[in-house]
Amino acid sequence: MPADRPIATRSGIDAARIAELREAEAAVFRKARPKSEARIGNGIEGFFGGVPMHWMNDWPTPFPILVESAKSARITDIDGNALDDFCLGDTGSMFGHSPPPVARAIRRQAARGLTYMLPSEDALGLGRLLEAHFGLPFWQIATTATDANRFALRVARAVTGRDTILVFNGCYHGAADETMVRLRDGKPINRPGLAGEFRDLTVRTKIVEFNDIPALEAALADKDVACVITEPVLTNSCMVLPEQGFHATLRDLTRKAGTLLLIDETHTISSGPGGYTKAFGLEPDLFVLGKPVAGGVPASVWGMSGAVADRYAAYNRTKEPGYSGMGTTLSANPLQFATMKATLEEVMTEENYAHMTRLAMRLDAGLTAVIDRFGLPWHVARVGARVEFICAPGPLKNGDEAESAHAPELEAAIHVALVNRGALIAPFHNMMLVSPATKARQVDRLISAFADVAAKISV
Ligand SMILES: Cc1ncc(COP(=O)(O)O)c(C=O)c1O
């Protein structure tokens, strides 16, 4: 690395080199996609911002990849460029694109109707199947993890009679408004960037740093918190793993304070067929899982312990009649039943997870070796089949550290460079998922591509 250039970030890479890489890789991306650029280079007509969903503009490529098809762990654009897909729809396709049992279930159900607000036979064993995977006895089905979180938080407030919740700094639980709080210089604020938010969300939401037991204890001391909502591992900034004993203490403190514990497994389902909860013996009162639970068909689940279910039933007997504020029309439809059953029974198997974890460990080791070889001050974090390279030293302790570990320009340049070398990783925080369909050779190609990019920026 030339000594005369300024170090732009904690990543150890200077800003000028990052800019050079980004520009060069953008040109390569464009050259390989003439048809795509003609069709989508100026956005898609009729959509605000040129895309059907604003996140599609957040990819660091010069324009979004215009997908022709995706199968297993490969995605192909309309110019015929095929990529090894490690983004996998940011977890929605964590089990690969159109897993065969899910595709079969879709075909079967397509002939029988798609939504009727009534159960089908596939629903009959589903509750017990969810219990067998995740341990909680009572379930409801929703369509997004956002909604599942919203509904579970409603139940938590209803049964405790408390109106406040607690989140950890750096969390993301979907578009559930009450979780949109951040710490800035140690003070709670509404998450920056929220559109149209006129409430002070910090009034009803307490926030402390992950892994900070004294702060958690203090925040729960007034016994006014209905529920702590957390991912077992913070995955929505740079990855933060729980410190030894954190979860046991969290459970202990919440029980003492009469506070419920909601574990959101939407991303940490990468840990195993029972999520991080089963793998590490967590004991949540409420449980949420969305994204891949129906193999890519929009669906989510939220579960309750027996004790919470009893309290909720008692609450319902006394509450004023009327809409609970929970439920959306297309939720719990027969397509969800069919595809969720196929996913839980045939896709989320021990065998598939063994494959995913083995290859994720191979990816972790390979990326770490590259980082070491080039002497980069970076690290790799992993939770089961979910791997991240973080362009800053680690391990990270909390949301604040995770935020400052970000190197947005560098991450963007690497992302496009990897695409140009045949690998698609998530557009946010260098995240990579290994699916049951992912092959060892795809992992090895990603490691080589990463080494090639590291060589370019480390010179
Ligand atoms: C932990 C967690 N919970 C909930 C959600 C929201 O999921 P959805 O976008 O399906 O509502 C996300 C999305 O990334 C998430 O990471």
The ligand as a MOL file (V3000), in Angstrom:
LIG
                    3D

  0  0  0     0  0            999 V3000
M  V30 BEGIN CTAB
M  V30 COUNTS 16 16 0 0 0
M  V30 BEGIN ATOM
M  V30 1 C -34.2140 -10.0520 11.6480 0
M  V30 2 C -35.2510 -9.6040 10.6730 0
M  V30 3 N -36.5300 -9.5680 11.0420 0
M  V30 4 C -37.4950 -9.1710 10.2120 0
M  V30 5 C -37.1920 -8.7670 8.9340 0
M  V30 6 C -38.2950 -8.3010 8.0310 0
M  V30 7 O -38.5800 -9.2300 7.0580 0
M  V30 8 P -39.6280 -8.8370 5.9150 0
M  V30 9 O -38.9140 -7.8900 5.0270 0
M  V30 10 O -39.9200 -10.1410 5.2670 0
M  V30 11 O -40.8100 -8.2500 6.5700 0
M  V30 12 C -35.8740 -8.7770 8.4990 0
M  V30 13 C -35.5290 -8.3470 7.1370 0
M  V30 14 O -34.4040 -8.2480 6.7580 0
M  V30 15 C -34.8770 -9.2020 9.3970 0
M  V30 16 O -33.5980 -9.2000 9.0500 0
M  V30 END ATOM
M  V30 BEGIN BOND
M  V30 1 1 1 2
M  V30 2 1 2 3
M  V30 3 2 2 15
M  V30 4 2 3 4
M  V30 5 1 4 5
M  V30 6 1 5 6
M  V30 7 2 5 12
M  V30 8 1 6 7
M  V30 9 1 7 8
M  V30 10 2 8 9
M  V30 11 1 8 10
M  V30 12 1 8 11
M  V30 13 1 12 13
M  V30 14 1 12 15
M  V30 15 2 13 14
M  V30 16 1 15 16
M  V30 END BOND
M  V30 END CTAB
M  END
